[in-house]
Amino acid sequence: MKALQATEKERITIRIDKSIIAQFKVKAETTGGNYQSLINEVLKQYLLGESLQDVVRRTIQQELQIKQ
């Protein structure tokens, strides 16, 4: 699958376990990011075949670069 282009976001309604949302919020808080953006990134990388660990690592690195 070729790289996914960043596009305009679309508001949707989706049911996700409360415990999953809570974990994304915790991860987002530790990086100073937004949990919805993190979920979006995880879904995108899943489609590209990247692991959750890779996504979280890259997202944290990007957030640290922004804060510097």
MODELLER restraints for C-alpha pairs under 7 A, 6 or more apart:
rsr = mdl.restraints
at = mdl.atoms
rsr.add(forms.Gaussian(group=physical.xy_distance, feature=features.Distance(at['CA:1:A'], at['CA:48:A']), mean=6.28, stdev=0.5))
rsr.add(forms.Gaussian(group=physical.xy_distance, feature=features.Distance(at['CA:24:A'], at['CA:35:A']), mean=5.41, stdev=0.5))
rsr.add(forms.Gaussian(group=physical.xy_distance, feature=features.Distance(at['CA:25:A'], at['CA:35:A']), mean=5.06, stdev=0.5))
rsr.add(forms.Gaussian(group=physical.xy_distance, feature=features.Distance(at['CA:28:A'], at['CA:34:A']), mean=5.41, stdev=0.5))
rsr.add(forms.Gaussian(group=physical.xy_distance, feature=features.Distance(at['CA:28:A'], at['CA:35:A']), mean=5.06, stdev=0.5))
rsr.add(forms.Gaussian(group=physical.xy_distance, feature=features.Distance(at['CA:28:A'], at['CA:38:A']), mean=6.91, stdev=0.5))
rsr.add(forms.Gaussian(group=physical.xy_distance, feature=features.Distance(at['CA:31:A'], at['CA:60:A']), mean=5.73, stdev=0.5))
rsr.add(forms.Gaussian(group=physical.xy_distance, feature=features.Distance(at['CA:31:A'], at['CA:63:A']), mean=6.30, stdev=0.5))
rsr.add(forms.Gaussian(group=physical.xy_distance, feature=features.Distance(at['CA:42:A'], at['CA:52:A']), mean=6.35, stdev=0.5))
rsr.add(forms.Gaussian(group=physical.xy_distance, feature=features.Distance(at['CA:42:A'], at['CA:55:A']), mean=6.22, stdev=0.5))
rsr.add(forms.Gaussian(group=physical.xy_distance, feature=features.Distance(at['CA:45:A'], at['CA:55:A']), mean=6.78, stdev=0.5))
